[in-house]
Amino acid sequence: MTSKQRAYLKSLAMTMDPIFQIGKSGVTPEIVTAVSEALAARELIKISVLQNCSDDPGTLAQTLAERSRSQVVQVIGKKIVLYREGKDEKKRIQLP
């Protein structure tokens, strides 16, 4: 992913609300499955890391990206943005 594509995805993610929250249990198989399904439906998702989670958000983002076969767009504070290209070309986000 180029820096221009990453910047475009960041701009799209700014207006989004987080659809998942990661708490003290961290990255569980259920979270990975749910994130993977959400990426298949939306391509771009935002995840919030709660205060009671002791793990580093950057580490959580890398773990989630590896397990869901996606890419980390950005990690700001306790927010993670992930992207995975969809299979349906008509619904796909058009990257620059």
Stockholm file with secondary structure:
# STOCKHOLM 1.0

chainA/1-96         MTSKQRAYLKSLAMTMDPIFQIGKSGVTPEIVTAVSEALAARELIKISVLQNCSDDPGTLAQTLAERSRSQVVQVIGKKIVLYREGKDEKKRIQLP
#=GR chainA/1-96 SS CCHHHHHHHHHHHTTCCCCEEECTTCSCHHHHHHHHHHHHHHSEEEEEECTTCCSCHHHHHHHHHHHHTCEEEEEETTEEEEECCCSCTTTSCCCC
#=GC SS_cons        CCHHHHHHHHHHHTTCCCCEEECTTCSCHHHHHHHHHHHHHHSEEEEEECTTCCSCHHHHHHHHHHHHTCEEEEEETTEEEEECCCSCTTTSCCCC
//
